Structures are given as structure tokens and as C-alpha cells.
Amino acid sequence: MILKFLKKIPAGMMIVPMFISSLINSFFPDLLQIGSFTTAVFTSAGTSAILGVQLVCMGAQLRVKELAEVVKRGGVLLLSKYIIGAIIGILIGKFFGKEGVFGLTTLAIISAITNSNGSMYLALNVEYGDEVDQTAMSLLSINDGPFLTLITLGASGLAQIPIQSLIAVIVPIVFGMVIGNIDKKMSEFLEPGIGLLLPFVGITLGAGIDVKGIVSGGAPGILLGIITICVSGPFVVLCDRIFNKRPGYAGWAVSSTAGNAIAVPAVVASIDPTRAPYVAAATTQVAASTVMTAIFIPIITAWRAKKFGSPKYPLPGQDFSKKDWKKQ
């Protein structure tokens, strides 16, 4: 029944493999750890390689004149996701201290909401967005890790911007853009690769998800997932609509909690020892939010794209090739 429901979602080509893969990882984690091609394709070990190839294919579709729009769209999504997480975390910390409220620690709130799953954002925008949406991932990679969390907690003086990591994300896009702009036939040849890789992205994403994380996080973890989806999500979508003048599908696509965020509380505590007592609780709570958003964000993004339109699913009269697509 669940699989039938997931198949009806436009992003089912990613969600169904992700769902199956997450179940295997949750209950039979060693089943596919036999090495060679099996482990490389059907576990999280293949995530970087598959996404790297997909980024090259995407870069080949990007034209030099679109770079400014990439920075604008990605910047709005990045800042809005960060701002809402920082505001919620700082306010709760100010009134309730490091212990947080309802068992939900301040550390968990900031770690979960300021981080987003770049791989999921990318996969969803392959399904619904355009080349500009997709390549904006290179900018959004800034919030995939502890950097913005450390800034929010006032420890930015001890953090280093992961320049090398950012460059590593940008290189495949630039490589693809160069060959795509030099030779239009290469651009056309690589374009099908974007969608073709979606099921494999879903498999590798699911292989990094443990659905038992919802249980281990308990009620506070579930509450964190609800806040991430129901509070930060609408705020990011609102900013996407106001500043980017877009329908909001990209705003929802970025409103998840990154898998890397699970490790953020421990990283923060290594720099700020006063946070150490809250690491265990924060880690399980962030894990719960990661799992919940991995399940619901693709579904909500699919609904948003179909209801309000997107480049891949335009409503009657919409023309996303024009700046004023709403008025077409």
C-alpha cells in the first residue's frame, strides 16, 4: 500500500528506491556490505560519485549568462533557511537556556533547522526545477555541516569556512558548464543523464537513513521534525516567493534536515565544552528530524510543484522561460 502511494508521487522514481533502501539500511544494515559494485551502488558509499556525475550533466545545461540568477536563487534559499533556524534557536535559548523546552535542546534546534540536505534538494529540483535551481546546490552546500550552527552559537571565531569542500562541489558543475558551452551536442548528450541517475540518488540517500531514528529521538525528536517542516518550511517558501518570484517548490525542497547535521552537536561540543551534556539528546533529536524530513519533504515538494507549477510541471498559461512567468 505504501509503495502504491509513493509511486503516485511525481518524484516516485527517487522516493520509491529511497524508501526501500532506507528499510534495508534500518533493519538489515549488513546485507549489502559485501563490497565491490554492490556496496558502491546500493549503499551510501556511492553518493558522492553518483551526485558528482549528475552535477557534470547539470552543469552542461547551464549557460554563463545564468550564473547571476544561480547566486540570487541559492542565496535567498540559503539565508532564509539559516535565519529562521537561528531565530527559533536563539529565542528558545534566551528564554529557556541550553536545556531548551519540552525536552528539545537548543543545540538540536539550531543544528537541525539551519542545515539542509543538499542531495535531496538537488534530486527534487531535477524532477521539478530548471538548471538554475539545480546548480544553486553549490551555494547551498555551505549549510550542510557545522559552520552555520557554530556562527549561530557564537563560536564562529573558532570555525573555518570549508572552502575546499565548496570548491569540490563547484568543480563538476564548472566542468560540465565548460564542455556544454563549448559544444552544444555535448550538452544535449548529457541532459538525459540528469533524470537517469535519479533512482540511484534515491538508493544512496536511503542507504544513509535509519528510520529507527524517529523512535530513538522520542517525542522531542518528532517535535523537532514538525518544527523543521511546519515552521521553517513555510518561511523559506515565503522568501522564495517574495525575493526569487518563484512558486515555492525550491523553498520546500531545501526545507529538510541534512544527514550531516546528525554529527553537528558533537562537533559543536568539541569546540564549546559547555554543550557536551546535551550532545546525546541533541544527536538523537536531529536524527529524528532528518528521517522525518526525508520522508515528508519530497511529498510536500511534489504537491507544491503540481499545485502552483514548476518548470517541469507548468500550469496552463505558465511559461518559465520568461521572467514574469506568473503573468503568462
C-alpha positions as CSV (number, residue, x, y, z in Angstrom):
1,M,0.0,0.0,0.0
2,I,2.8,2.4,0.9
3,L,4.7,1.7,-2.3
4,K,1.5,2.3,-4.4
5,F,1.1,5.7,-2.7
6,L,4.7,6.6,-3.3
7,K,4.5,5.6,-7.0
8,K,1.7,8.2,-7.5
9,I,4.0,11.0,-6.4
10,P,5.8,12.6,-9.4
11,A,9.1,12.2,-7.7
12,G,8.4,8.5,-7.1
13,M,11.4,7.5,-9.3
14,M,13.5,8.8,-6.4
15,I,11.3,8.2,-3.4
16,V,10.5,4.5,-4.0
17,P,14.1,3.4,-4.3
18,M,14.9,5.7,-1.3
19,F,12.1,4.1,0.8
20,I,13.2,0.6,0.0
21,S,16.9,1.4,0.6
22,S,16.1,3.0,4.0
23,L,14.2,0.0,5.2
24,I,17.2,-2.3,4.2
25,N,19.6,0.1,6.0
26,S,17.4,0.2,9.1
27,F,16.8,-3.5,9.6
28,F,19.4,-5.3,7.6
29,P,22.4,-2.9,7.5
30,D,25.0,-5.5,6.6
31,L,23.0,-7.1,3.8
32,L,24.6,-5.0,1.0
33,Q,28.0,-4.5,2.6
34,I,29.7,-7.3,0.6
35,G,32.0,-4.9,-1.3
36,S,32.7,-4.2,-4.9
37,F,29.9,-2.9,-7.2
38,T,27.1,-3.9,-4.9
39,T,28.3,-1.8,-2.0
40,A,29.3,1.1,-4.3
41,V,25.8,1.3,-6.0
42,F,23.4,0.2,-3.3
43,T,24.8,1.9,-0.2
44,S,25.7,5.4,0.8
45,A,29.3,4.7,-0.4
46,G,28.2,5.7,-3.9
47,T,26.5,9.0,-3.0
48,S,29.4,11.3,-3.9
49,A,30.3,9.6,-7.2
50,I,26.7,9.5,-8.4
51,L,26.0,13.1,-7.4
52,G,29.3,14.1,-9.0
53,V,28.3,12.7,-12.3
54,Q,24.8,14.3,-12.0
55,L,26.4,17.7,-11.3
56,V,28.5,17.4,-14.5
57,C,25.4,16.6,-16.5
58,M,23.6,19.6,-14.9
59,G,26.5,22.0,-15.4
60,A,26.4,21.1,-19.1
61,Q,22.9,22.6,-19.3
62,L,23.9,25.9,-17.6
63,R,24.7,28.9,-19.7
64,V,27.2,31.5,-18.5
65,K,24.6,34.3,-18.5
66,E,22.6,32.3,-15.9
67,L,25.3,32.5,-13.2
68,A,23.9,35.6,-11.5
69,E,20.5,34.0,-11.2
70,V,22.1,30.9,-9.6
71,V,23.7,33.1,-6.9
72,K,20.4,35.0,-6.3
73,R,18.1,32.0,-6.0
74,G,20.6,30.0,-4.0
75,G,21.4,32.9,-1.7
76,V,17.8,33.6,-0.9
77,L,17.2,29.9,0.0
78,L,20.4,29.7,2.0
79,L,19.9,32.8,4.0
80,S,16.2,32.2,4.7
81,K,16.8,28.6,5.9
82,Y,19.6,29.9,8.2
83,I,17.7,32.9,9.5
84,I,14.6,31.0,10.6
85,G,16.7,28.3,12.3
86,A,18.8,30.9,14.1
87,I,15.8,33.0,15.2
88,I,14.0,29.9,16.6
89,G,17.1,28.6,18.3
90,I,18.2,31.9,19.8
91,L,14.8,32.8,21.1
92,I,14.3,29.4,22.8
93,G,17.9,29.6,24.2
94,K,17.2,33.1,25.5
95,F,14.0,32.1,27.4
96,F,14.7,28.5,28.3
97,G,18.5,28.2,28.3
98,K,20.6,25.4,26.8
99,E,18.2,22.8,28.1
100,G,15.6,24.1,25.7
101,V,11.9,23.3,26.1
102,F,9.8,20.2,26.1
103,G,13.0,18.1,26.2
104,L,14.1,19.7,22.9
105,T,17.6,21.2,23.3
106,T,18.7,24.5,21.8
107,L,21.6,22.7,20.2
108,A,19.3,20.3,18.4
109,I,17.1,23.0,17.2
110,I,19.8,25.1,15.6
111,S,21.7,22.0,14.3
112,A,18.6,20.6,12.5
113,I,16.9,23.7,11.1
114,T,20.0,25.6,9.9
115,N,21.2,22.6,8.0
116,S,19.6,21.2,4.8
117,N,20.0,18.0,2.7
118,G,21.7,19.3,-0.4
119,S,21.4,15.9,-2.1
120,M,17.7,15.8,-1.7
121,Y,17.3,19.4,-2.8
122,L,19.3,18.5,-5.9
123,A,17.3,15.4,-6.7
124,L,13.9,17.2,-6.2
125,N,14.9,20.0,-8.5
126,V,16.0,17.6,-11.2
127,E,12.4,16.4,-11.0
128,Y,10.7,19.8,-10.8
129,G,13.1,22.7,-11.3
130,D,15.4,24.0,-14.0
131,E,19.2,24.2,-14.5
132,V,19.4,27.3,-12.3
133,D,17.6,25.7,-9.4
134,Q,19.8,22.6,-9.7
135,T,23.2,24.4,-9.8
136,A,22.2,26.5,-6.8
137,M,23.1,23.4,-4.8
138,S,26.8,24.6,-5.0
139,L,25.8,27.6,-2.8
140,L,23.5,25.7,-0.5
141,S,26.4,23.3,0.4
142,I,27.5,26.0,2.9
143,N,24.7,25.0,5.3
144,D,25.4,21.2,5.1
145,G,27.6,20.9,8.2
146,P,28.5,22.7,11.4
147,F,29.6,26.0,10.0
148,L,26.3,28.0,10.3
149,T,25.5,26.3,13.6
150,L,28.7,27.5,15.0
151,I,28.1,31.0,13.8
152,T,24.6,31.0,15.4
153,L,26.0,29.7,18.7
154,G,28.6,32.5,18.8
155,A,31.6,30.2,18.0
156,S,32.3,31.5,14.5
157,G,35.7,32.7,15.6
158,L,36.8,29.1,16.0
159,A,35.3,27.8,12.8
160,Q,36.9,27.7,9.4
161,I,34.8,28.2,6.2
162,P,35.1,24.8,4.3
163,I,36.5,26.4,1.2
164,Q,37.9,23.2,-0.1
165,S,34.6,21.4,0.3
166,L,32.8,24.2,-1.5
167,I,35.3,24.1,-4.4
168,A,34.8,20.3,-4.6
169,V,31.1,20.8,-5.2
170,I,31.6,23.5,-7.8
171,V,34.3,21.8,-9.9
172,P,31.9,19.2,-11.5
173,I,29.4,21.9,-12.3
174,V,32.1,24.2,-13.9
175,F,33.5,21.3,-15.8
176,G,30.1,20.4,-17.2
177,M,29.3,24.1,-18.0
178,V,32.6,24.5,-19.9
179,I,32.0,21.5,-22.2
180,G,28.3,22.3,-22.5
181,N,29.0,25.8,-23.6
182,I,31.8,24.8,-26.0
183,D,29.9,22.0,-27.7
184,K,26.1,22.1,-27.7
185,K,26.0,18.5,-28.8
186,M,27.7,17.5,-25.5
187,S,25.0,19.5,-23.6
188,E,22.3,17.6,-25.4
189,F,24.1,14.3,-24.9
190,L,24.5,14.7,-21.2
191,E,21.0,16.1,-20.5
192,P,19.3,12.6,-20.1
193,G,21.8,11.7,-17.5
194,I,20.2,14.1,-15.0
195,G,17.0,12.1,-14.8
196,L,18.5,8.7,-15.4
197,L,20.5,9.0,-12.2
198,L,17.5,9.9,-10.0
199,P,16.7,6.3,-8.9
200,F,20.4,5.8,-7.9
201,V,20.4,9.0,-6.0
202,G,17.4,7.8,-4.1
203,I,19.1,4.4,-3.4
204,T,22.2,6.1,-1.9
205,L,20.2,8.6,0.1
206,G,18.0,5.9,1.6
207,A,21.1,3.9,2.5
208,G,22.1,6.7,4.9
209,I,18.7,6.8,6.6
210,D,17.8,4.8,9.7
211,V,14.0,5.0,10.2
212,K,14.5,3.8,13.8
213,G,15.9,7.3,14.4
214,I,12.4,8.6,14.9
215,V,11.9,6.2,17.8
216,S,15.3,7.0,19.4
217,G,14.6,10.7,19.2
218,G,11.3,10.3,21.1
219,A,8.7,12.9,21.3
220,P,11.2,15.8,21.3
221,G,12.7,14.5,18.1
222,I,9.3,14.2,16.5
223,L,8.6,17.8,17.7
224,L,11.8,19.0,16.1
225,G,10.8,17.3,12.8
226,I,7.4,19.0,12.9
227,I,9.0,22.4,13.6
228,T,11.5,22.0,10.7
229,I,8.7,21.1,8.3
230,C,5.8,23.3,9.5
231,V,7.6,26.4,10.7
232,S,10.9,26.7,8.8
233,G,9.4,25.3,5.6
234,P,6.7,27.9,5.1
235,F,9.1,30.7,5.9
236,V,11.6,29.6,3.3
237,V,8.8,29.2,0.7
238,L,7.6,32.7,1.5
239,C,11.1,34.1,1.0
240,D,11.4,32.1,-2.3
241,R,8.1,33.6,-3.5
242,I,8.8,37.2,-2.4
243,F,12.5,37.6,-3.4
244,N,13.0,34.9,-6.1
245,K,9.5,35.3,-7.5
246,R,9.2,31.6,-7.8
247,P,6.3,29.2,-6.9
248,G,7.9,27.8,-3.8
249,Y,8.8,24.2,-4.9
250,A,12.6,25.0,-4.4
251,G,11.8,26.5,-1.0
252,W,10.2,23.2,0.1
253,A,13.0,21.2,-1.5
254,V,15.6,22.9,0.8
255,S,13.5,22.6,4.0
256,S,14.9,19.3,5.2
257,T,17.5,18.4,7.8
258,A,20.8,17.2,6.4
259,G,22.1,13.8,7.3
260,N,25.4,15.5,8.2
261,A,23.5,17.5,10.8
262,I,23.4,14.4,13.0
263,A,27.2,14.9,13.7
264,V,26.9,18.6,14.3
265,P,26.1,18.5,18.0
266,A,29.3,16.5,18.7
267,V,31.4,18.9,16.5
268,V,30.0,21.9,18.4
269,A,30.6,20.3,21.8
270,S,34.3,19.7,20.8
271,I,34.7,23.5,20.4
272,D,32.3,24.6,23.2
273,P,32.6,22.1,26.1
274,T,29.6,23.6,27.9
275,R,27.4,21.9,25.2
276,A,28.8,18.5,26.0
277,P,26.0,17.4,28.4
278,Y,23.4,18.0,25.6
279,V,25.1,16.1,22.8
280,A,23.5,12.7,23.3
281,A,19.9,14.1,23.4
282,A,20.6,16.6,20.5
283,T,22.1,13.9,18.3
284,T,19.0,11.6,18.6
285,Q,16.6,14.5,18.1
286,V,18.4,15.7,15.0
287,A,18.4,12.1,13.7
288,A,14.6,12.0,14.1
289,S,14.2,15.3,12.2
290,T,16.5,14.0,9.4
291,V,14.3,10.9,8.9
292,M,11.0,12.8,9.1
293,T,12.0,15.4,6.6
294,A,13.5,12.8,4.3
295,I,10.0,11.2,4.2
296,F,7.8,14.2,4.1
297,I,9.7,17.0,2.2
298,P,9.7,15.1,-1.2
299,I,5.9,14.6,-0.8
300,I,5.2,18.2,0.1
301,T,7.5,19.4,-2.7
302,A,5.7,17.2,-5.2
303,W,2.3,18.7,-4.0
304,R,3.6,22.3,-4.2
305,A,5.1,21.8,-7.7
306,K,1.9,20.3,-9.1
307,K,-0.4,22.8,-7.4
308,F,1.4,26.0,-8.1
309,G,3.5,25.0,-11.1
310,S,7.2,24.4,-11.8
311,P,9.4,24.3,-14.9
312,K,8.8,20.6,-15.3
313,Y,5.1,20.7,-14.5
314,P,3.9,24.2,-15.6
315,L,0.2,25.1,-15.1
316,P,-1.8,26.2,-18.1
317,G,-0.5,29.6,-19.2
318,Q,2.7,29.4,-17.3
319,D,5.9,30.0,-19.2
320,F,9.0,29.6,-17.0
321,S,11.3,30.7,-19.8
322,K,10.1,34.2,-19.2
323,K,10.9,36.3,-16.1
324,D,7.2,37.1,-15.4
325,W,6.0,33.5,-15.7
326,K,3.1,34.2,-13.3
327,K,1.5,36.6,-15.7
328,Q,1.6,34.4,-18.7
